[in-house]
Structure formats: structure tokens, C-alpha cells
């Protein structure tokens, strides 16, 4: 209807919706960037699009979750935007929806001040929040006279979720001040136990030996090297001062961790319950390594991804699941059928390619900046040497030195061109199906 209305009035229009595959979406985006004046999109365009070449967003159909509105505007209001972004939101004045939005925006402003925009944004963008907003609007339509009470109930739930999100921040996150309680939590983290099980299991499976001696280990590697009186945790090291503590800093142990097999497509996906998660969190969670490799420079990033059963990707929920996996004891209920696992992985891979693209592009940009800086330094150095050679009085010597310098510069530029080639990698590290917290 919108396309017909605008086309009849002389506007060039392209449309995007969830039935399109990645190639079709790419063609629509390219057409909008080059030819069409207006892009009409469903919520399928709410994530993954880079539209900083335009700067006006009109939200014709307002989503109930205010975070989805921010996601839409975020397609335009992003790095590279050269203009002030204008966002126009259509809503019927005097309607129940209008009243809910007015009250909700007032209440959310208070939560933003208390918990910060980032943390509150994570909560609003979660799978749990979507259900809360759906229920809120249904209740407001059925009982319009109780709008403020309904909003109060939802806001109380959001405040509680934000409070929990703040108290269960990832152990991998940055902390400005290392408090005693935080230090103790890191000391009791299960990583040393995982390192111990990985090392002992490897030795037993590959011809080595792992012999327990009271509270320490005697280890014999497959190549014959022996480690005696070995411990893996800080507590054991305190009880046994003469023991050798083995961590991931040990080259042999780090080598084991680097050679751990990745998740393979078709591999059965375990169904897991994670304490601390809402029972409404239903979907497939995965961990991906996104990297680029060059001749002498490697950079990688780790990306969690959560694909809910409704087909939506919730990145904040993905990070929350990761946090819970680090601190909670999970329960494996069963495994998905191999065929179902294959289908789930295919959907995950498509979502990972879309959401991992900005991370990959950032790595590539970082690499290009590094190469450009190295090239600039080299050009300056060669220019300075050339000026020095050009001051030589004897023409034969001067020309000979200049030829040698030119050969050296060509050789260096060729090597730098080879360094500029980056090889991309996107690998799944872990895939599980999450079905809530497993509460009875």
C-alpha cells in the first residue's frame, strides 16, 4: 500500500521483507544506495543493514518494544553518518497505544538514569522483554483505564532484570576497581578445573601418563618430558608451596587449548538448561570466532549469538547466556536429532554471517590502518635516504646508490603488498540449544 501510494506520486521505491534471502536483500540495499529514493522495510531490516548514506527514518508502524525502534534508527545513525539524523514516529493521537507510549517513555527515562543506557538497552533487547511488552499492550487494549498500572508492572519487571544484569556482569568484562569479592570470584572460577581435565585427558588418550600423588600430579608427556609435583589451582599452590602450578600460560598446555576441535556442522546439538535464565529463553545459542590472518599479523574476536525460536536474533540475550554458562552449572537434558541439528546450524551460520560482518569489517579496517601507517613510515624513511644520496657529488656513485635504493624500496613495497592480504575466518566454537533455566 505504501509503495503504491508513493510510486503514484513520483517517488522511486524499493521494498525489503523477511521472505528475501541475503542476495535479494543486498540487491535492494544497493538499489536504495544508488537509484531509489525511499526504502520501505519490515522489521527484517531492523538489524544488519548499514544505511548511513541516508539520514531520515519514518516509523510508520511503531513497534511495541521501544528497543526495536532504536534498532531501526540505528541502521542510519551509525559510524560514517555525515548528517543529523531525523526520526519521525507515526502514532494515533489519543489512542491507547499513544497513552502507553507516553507513560512508558517517562518511566524508562528513570531506569536509564539509574542503570545506564547500555545495561537498560541490553534488558530491553532481550527475549524476555519482548513478551512483557506484548502482554502490556494487550492488557492496555483490554483495560484502557488501567494503563498506568500495567506500565508500572512492566517497569518493575524491567528494573528487576536490569538489577540482575548488573549484578551478574561477565567475568570477562572490564572492572575499574578490583574489589575483594570480585577477586575471590575469579579465584574460584572453574577454569583451572577445565585446564586440569583437558591436560589429564589428553595425556591418557595420547600415550602419556597422569599419575595422582595426594594433592598433586606427576605428568609424562607423549614426547617423554616429565612434570613432577604439578597443581592447577591457586588453593593447591598455597597448600603445596614447592609444587609447580600449571596454567594456560604453559606452552604445552596452551598448545592443547589451541588445538581443541571446533564444532563441526552436522554434529548433534545438546539441549541444555541453564540456572538463572528465564523459562521464556528458548532457542539456539552459539559461540563464533571471527578472525583475519596475514603473513605476520593475526587478530580475532569472539561473538556469542542467540537465535530464538521466533527467528529473531537477540545479542544481549546471547551475552547473558554466556555469562550464565561461565558461572552456573548447566544441565544437559538430551540432544537434538542430527537432521534437526543440521537445519539449526544452517540458520545459525546465516545469522552469524550477518551479525559478524561488522566485527570482520572492523578487523579489516584495523589491519588497513596498520598497513597504511607502516607504508607511511617507510615512504618517509626512503625519501630521507634518497635526499641524502642525492647530495653525493660523483654522478656514478650517486646513480649507483639511487638504483640500489630504488630496488630496496620496490622489494619492501612488494612485501608490504603481500602483508596487506588478509584471510578471513568465521568458525563455530560451540553450539547448544537453550531451553530456559530448567525450573520445575
Secondary structure, DSSP 8 states (H G I E B T S, - for coil): -HHHHHHTTT--EEEE-TTS-HHHHHHHHHHHHHT-SEEEE-GGGSSS---TT--EEEESS--SSHHHHHHHHHTTSSTT--S--EEEE---TTSHHHHHHHHHHHHHHHHHHHH-HHHHHHHHTSHHHHHHHHHHHHHHHH-GGGHHHHHHHHHHHHHHHHHHHHHT--TTS--SS--HHHHHHHHT-THHHHHHHHHHHHHHHTT-EEEEETTEEEEE-TTS-EEEEEE-SHHHHHH-TTSEE--TTSHHHHHHHHT-----TT---EEEE-TTS-TT-EEEEEEEEEEEE-SS-EEEEEEEEEEETTS-B-HHHHHHHHHHHHHS--EEEEE--HHHHHHHHHHHHHHHHHHHHHHHHHHHHHHHHHHHHHHHHHHHHHHHHHHHHTT-S-HHHHHHHHHHHHHHHHHHHHHHHHHH--EEEEEEEEEEEEETT---
